Amino acid sequence: MGDTFLTDPGSLEALRAQFPALAQRIHGAPLAYLDNAATTQMALPVQGAMRAFEQNDRSNIHRGVHTLSQRATDAFERARIELKRFVGAGPKHELVFTSGTTDALNMVAHGLSTPGIQPAWLQAGDEIVVSGLEHHANLVPWQQVARRTGAVLRVLRPDAEGRLHVDDLKPLLNARTRVLALTACANATGERPPYEALLEIAADAGALTVLDAAQAVAHGVPDLSALACDFMVFSGHKMYGPMGTGVLAGCRAALERLEPLRYGGDMVAWVSATETSFTELPARLEGGTPNVAGAIGMAAAAAFIDQVGRARIDAHLGALREHAAVGLAALPGVTVLSLDSRASAIVSFAADGVHPHDIGTLLDQQGIAVRTGHHCAQPLQEHLGLGPTTRASFALYNTHAEVERLLAGVAHALKVLQ
């Protein structure tokens, strides 16, 4: 199978050179980094953009009148504009910088359940719907909100194959449904639910909608303007950018409903000894000194993805996923989750009688990095009748040769361990 998904021969090799970590050897073998659903490697242009800021423009933003502060402010706000463009945010949308997807989801859950400028959106007896595909980060905050407010948490359960169905959502919705929280791609299985239709149905029922796009931001990026989506969240380190950075993007009217999670600093308009007035969005939700270099790095990562080409990336990753899924399914005693999924870069599998940690350890000895465990999705694993699994996940720099190494490594591990 060929790996050239750009326009000129050898382009994948040139692209891989933008990620120096890939050139190293692990236990004497070339690194095959297949843990991208957890964290992607960072591209050199991203590192360069962040380094340039730290070396030349490092200063706090917005309130300084000196030149460095003004340059830092301009770079920070340009990063916001670039990321809004990247996700298709339109005039009705705003974008807030966070420390990551988990932080953004906690901001939404807290903000909708805490009274402040407006009454809390979630009250006792209201209902929250989450899907059964969710990462713990899009489940636990809603569990805690339900416990604290007296709201009811309902689960849109997948079928036995781990798929969500549009018709299963409708019976869960009623006049008390206030929130639907949903993933754009299940990090534990690679399942890509019909989130467009699910969001629209929930919005038509009067619920606010929350889309966890962490696993979609680098592959099949959602178009915010085309979705019935009030809040969309993602992380920089899933898109070849820096750790500790993230985004909460969404409809301005919905963001206005959020009571801030952090107070002080840039989010205040004026303060007296007894009262405080908050400033406008997006600063109202960005209390404290932001990660300016991180925001610049995220914007550089978005530009890098677009320079490579979204369609080319999506086609390449889809081919890698199909190659791995078909090959793994052919191994004796191996069950591949969401075998027929064509819209993700994740393939997870279980092997009869073999613990995934043992598979992962043997693969590491051959320089192959995968993820093992419950993948922060224990309710889904239990629903599917599985314990921990092994997960390989792909990025734009991975190759079909690395998939072949994975298949050979798993086959070897099964011979040793079964």
C-alpha positions in Angstrom: 0.0 0.0 0.0 1.3 3.5 -0.8 1.7 6.2 1.7 2.0 9.3 -0.6 -1.1 11.3 0.2 0.4 14.6 -0.8 1.0 15.7 -4.3 4.7 14.8 -4.8 6.5 11.5 -4.3 8.4 11.3 -1.0 6.2 13.9 0.6 5.3 11.7 3.6 9.0 11.4 4.4 9.4 15.2 4.2 6.3 15.6 6.4 7.7 13.1 9.0 10.8 15.2 9.2 8.6 18.0 10.7 8.3 15.7 13.8 11.8 15.0 15.2 10.5 12.6 17.9 9.6 10.1 15.1 13.3 9.7 14.2 14.3 8.1 17.5 14.8 4.4 18.2 13.1 2.6 21.1 14.7 -0.6 22.4 16.8 -0.6 19.3 13.9 -0.4 16.9 12.5 2.6 14.9 9.7 4.3 16.8 6.2 3.6 15.4 4.2 6.1 17.4 0.6 4.8 17.3 -0.8 6.6 20.4 -2.1 9.7 18.7 -5.6 9.6 20.2 -3.9 10.3 23.6 -1.4 12.9 22.3 0.0 13.7 18.9 3.5 14.8 18.3 4.1 18.5 17.9 5.2 19.9 14.5 8.3 22.0 14.1 6.4 25.0 12.7 4.3 24.9 15.9 7.4 24.8 18.1 8.9 27.6 16.1 5.9 29.8 16.5 5.8 29.3 20.2 9.6 29.8 20.5 9.4 33.0 18.6 6.8 34.4 21.0 8.8 33.3 24.1 12.1 34.8 22.7 10.7 38.0 21.3 7.3 39.0 22.5 6.8 37.3 25.9 4.6 39.7 27.9 1.2 39.7 29.5 -1.7 40.8 27.3 -4.5 43.3 27.0 -3.7 45.8 29.7 -0.1 46.8 29.0 0.7 50.0 27.0 4.2 49.0 26.2 5.2 47.5 22.8 5.8 43.9 23.9 2.4 43.7 25.6 0.7 45.1 22.5 2.6 42.6 20.3 1.6 39.7 22.6 -2.0 40.9 22.7 -2.1 41.1 18.9 -0.6 37.6 18.5 -3.1 36.1 21.1 -6.1 37.6 19.3 -4.8 36.6 15.9 -4.6 33.0 17.3 -8.3 33.3 18.3 -9.3 34.5 14.8 -7.3 31.6 13.2 -8.9 29.0 15.4 -12.4 30.4 14.8 -11.8 30.1 11.1 -10.4 26.6 11.5 -13.6 25.3 13.1 -16.0 27.3 11.0 -17.2 29.7 13.7 -19.4 32.4 12.2 -20.7 35.8 13.4 -22.9 34.3 16.1 -20.0 32.3 17.6 -17.2 33.1 20.0 -14.1 31.2 21.1 -12.7 30.9 24.6 -9.2 29.6 25.4 -9.0 26.9 28.0 -6.4 24.5 29.3 -7.9 21.6 27.3 -11.1 19.6 26.6 -11.6 18.5 30.2 -11.3 22.1 31.4 -13.7 23.3 28.8 -16.3 20.6 29.6 -16.0 21.5 33.3 -16.5 25.2 32.5 -19.8 24.3 30.6 -21.1 22.0 33.3 -20.3 24.4 36.1 -21.5 27.4 34.1 -24.9 26.0 33.3 -25.6 24.8 36.8 -24.4 27.8 38.9 -26.6 30.9 39.3 -25.0 34.2 38.6 -25.9 36.9 36.1 -28.7 34.7 35.0 -30.6 31.9 36.8 -28.9 28.5 36.4 -29.9 26.7 33.2 -30.0 23.4 35.1 -32.4 23.1 38.0 -33.8 20.2 40.2 -35.8 17.9 38.1 -34.3 19.0 34.8 -32.7 16.3 32.6 -29.2 15.9 31.1 -28.6 13.3 28.3 -25.1 12.0 27.7 -24.2 9.3 25.2 -22.8 6.0 26.2 -19.7 6.5 24.1 -18.3 9.3 26.2 -14.9 9.8 27.7 -15.1 10.3 31.4 -14.4 14.0 30.9 -17.8 14.3 29.2 -19.6 12.1 31.8 -18.2 12.8 35.3 -18.9 16.6 35.2 -22.5 15.9 34.3 -22.8 13.3 37.0 -21.6 15.8 39.6 -23.9 18.5 38.3 -26.9 16.1 38.5 -25.9 15.2 42.1 -25.5 18.9 43.1 -28.6 20.3 41.5 -31.0 17.4 41.6 -31.1 17.1 37.9 -31.6 13.7 36.3 -28.9 12.1 34.2 -30.0 9.9 31.3 -27.8 7.9 29.0 -28.3 7.4 25.2 -27.0 3.8 25.1 -25.2 2.4 22.1 -26.2 -0.9 20.6 -24.3 -4.2 21.1 -21.8 -3.1 18.4 -21.2 0.3 20.1 -23.2 2.4 17.6 -25.6 5.2 18.5 -28.9 5.4 16.6 -30.9 8.6 16.0 -34.2 7.0 16.7 -33.0 6.0 20.2 -32.6 9.7 21.2 -36.2 10.8 20.7 -37.7 8.7 23.6 -35.2 10.3 26.0 -36.2 13.9 25.2 -39.0 15.8 26.9 -39.8 19.3 28.1 -37.3 18.9 31.0 -34.4 18.0 28.8 -31.9 20.8 29.1 -28.6 19.4 27.8 -27.3 16.8 25.3 -23.6 16.0 25.7 -22.1 14.0 22.9 -18.7 13.0 21.4 -17.8 13.5 17.7 -15.7 10.3 17.9 -15.5 7.7 20.6 -11.9 7.6 21.9 -12.2 4.0 23.1 -13.5 2.5 19.9 -13.2 4.9 17.0 -17.0 4.9 16.4 -18.1 8.1 14.7 -21.7 8.7 15.7 -24.3 10.6 13.6 -23.7 13.6 15.8 -25.0 16.1 13.2 -28.5 14.6 13.4 -28.4 13.9 17.1 -27.5 17.5 17.9 -30.2 18.8 15.6 -32.9 16.7 17.3 -31.8 17.8 20.8 -31.7 21.4 19.8 -35.2 21.2 18.3 -36.4 19.8 21.6 -35.0 22.9 23.4 -31.8 21.5 24.8 -28.4 23.1 24.8 -25.9 20.9 22.9 -22.3 20.1 23.8 -20.0 18.4 21.3 -16.7 16.9 22.5 -14.5 17.2 19.3 -11.2 16.1 20.9 -10.9 13.1 18.6 -12.2 14.9 15.6 -10.2 18.2 15.6 -7.3 16.7 13.6 -9.4 14.3 11.5 -12.8 15.1 10.1 -12.9 18.5 11.7 -16.5 19.5 12.5 -17.9 22.7 10.9 -19.4 24.7 13.7 -21.5 26.9 11.5 -23.2 23.8 9.9 -24.1 22.2 13.3 -26.9 22.7 15.8 -24.2 23.0 18.4 -24.1 25.4 21.3 -20.7 24.4 22.7 -17.8 22.6 21.0 -14.6 21.7 22.8 -11.2 20.3 21.9 -7.5 20.2 22.9 -4.3 21.5 21.3 -2.3 18.3 22.0 -4.7 16.2 19.8 -4.0 18.4 16.8 -0.1 18.5 16.7 -0.1 21.4 19.1 0.9 22.1 22.7 -0.3 20.3 25.8 -2.2 22.4 28.4 -4.2 24.2 25.7 -7.8 23.9 24.5 -10.8 25.7 23.2 -14.4 26.2 24.1 -16.2 27.5 21.0 -19.9 28.0 20.6 -22.9 30.2 20.2 -22.4 33.6 21.9 -25.9 33.4 23.3 -25.2 30.0 25.0 -21.8 31.2 26.2 -23.4 34.2 27.8 -25.4 31.8 30.0 -22.3 30.4 31.6 -21.3 31.6 35.1 -17.5 31.9 35.0 -15.5 29.1 36.6 -12.6 31.4 37.4 -12.8 34.9 38.8 -10.3 37.8 38.7 -7.8 39.2 36.3 -8.9 40.0 32.8 -12.5 38.9 33.2 -13.5 41.9 35.3 -14.7 45.2 34.1 -14.6 47.0 37.4 -14.4 46.0 41.1 -15.4 47.7 44.3 -15.0 46.4 47.8 -18.4 44.8 47.7 -19.3 44.3 44.0 -17.8 43.2 40.7 -18.9 43.7 37.1 -17.7 41.2 34.5 -16.4 42.1 31.1 -17.7 40.9 27.7 -17.1 37.6 26.1 -14.7 36.0 25.5 -12.6 37.6 28.3 -15.4 37.0 30.8 -14.6 33.3 30.7 -10.8 33.7 30.6 -9.9 34.7 34.2 -6.2 34.8 35.0 -3.1 35.0 32.8 -3.7 32.9 29.7 -1.3 30.5 28.0 -0.4 32.9 25.3 2.3 30.8 23.7 -0.1 27.8 23.8 -2.8 29.8 22.0 -0.2 30.8 19.3 0.9 27.2 19.1 -2.7 25.9 18.6 -3.2 28.4 15.8 0.0 27.4 14.2 -1.1 23.7 14.4 -4.4 24.6 12.7 -2.5 26.4 9.9 -0.2 23.3 9.6 -3.2 21.0 9.2 -4.7 23.2 6.5 -1.3 23.5 4.7 -1.1 19.7 4.5 -4.7 19.5 3.5 -7.7 18.2 5.4 -9.1 16.0 2.7 -5.7 14.4 2.1 -5.2 13.8 5.9 -8.7 12.3 6.2 -8.2 9.9 3.3 -4.8 8.9 4.6 -6.0 8.2 8.1 -9.0 6.3 6.8 -6.8 4.1 4.8 -4.5 3.4 7.7 -7.4 2.6 10.0 -9.0 0.2 7.5 -5.6 -1.5 6.9 -5.1 -2.0 10.6 -8.7 -3.1 11.4 -8.9 -5.7 8.6 -5.5 -7.0 9.5 -6.2 -7.3 13.2 -9.6 -8.9 12.6 -7.9 -11.7 10.6 -5.8 -12.7 13.6 -7.1 -15.7 15.6 -9.0 -14.7 18.8 -8.9 -11.0 18.0 -12.1 -8.8 18.2 -11.9 -5.4 16.6 -14.3 -2.8 18.0 -16.3 -0.7 15.4 -14.7 -2.8 12.7 -16.5 -1.1 9.9 -15.9 2.5 11.0 -14.4 4.5 8.1 -14.4 8.0 9.7 -11.9 7.7 12.5 -8.2 7.2 13.1 -8.6 4.8 16.0 -8.7 1.0 16.1 -9.2 -0.9 19.4 -9.2 -4.6 19.9 -9.4 -7.4 22.5 -7.6 -10.7 22.2 -9.0 -13.9 23.8 -7.2 -14.8 27.0 -4.5 -12.1 26.7 -4.3 -9.0 28.8 -3.8 -5.8 26.7 -1.0 -4.6 29.1 1.0 -7.6 28.1 0.4 -6.9 24.4 1.4 -3.3 24.9 4.6 -4.3 26.7 5.7 -6.7 24.0 4.9 -4.1 21.3 6.9 -1.5 23.1 9.9 -3.8 23.1 9.7 -3.6 19.3 9.4 0.2 19.3 5.7 0.3 18.7 3.8 2.7 21.0 0.1 1.9 21.6 -2.4 2.6 24.5 -3.9 -0.1 26.7 -6.6 0.0 29.3 -10.1 1.3 29.6 -9.2 4.6 27.8 -11.2 6.6 30.3 -14.4 5.0 29.0 -15.2 2.3 31.6 -19.1 2.5 31.2 -18.7 1.9 27.4 -16.3 -1.0 27.9 -18.7 -2.6 30.4 -21.6 -2.1 28.1 -19.8 -3.9 25.3 -18.9 -6.8 27.7 -15.2 -6.0 27.5 -12.5 -5.2 30.0 -9.5 -3.2 29.0 -8.4 -3.2 25.3 -5.5 -2.3 23.1 -5.8 0.8 21.0 -3.7 2.0 18.1 -4.4 5.4 16.7 -3.0 7.2 13.7 -1.8 10.6 12.7 -0.9 12.2 9.4 2.7 11.1 9.8 2.0 7.4 10.2 2.7 4.9 7.4 1.3 1.6 6.1 4.7 0.1 6.9 4.0 1.0 10.6 0.6 -0.7 10.3 2.4 -3.8 9.1 4.8 -3.7 12.0 1.8 -3.4 14.3 0.1 -6.4 12.8 3.3 -8.5 13.0 3.9 -7.4 16.5 0.4 -8.3 17.7 0.7 -11.7 15.9 4.0 -12.3 17.7 2.5 -11.3 21.1 -0.4 -13.7 20.6 1.9 -16.6 19.9 3.9 -15.8 23.0 0.9 -15.1 25.3 -1.9 -17.3 24.2 
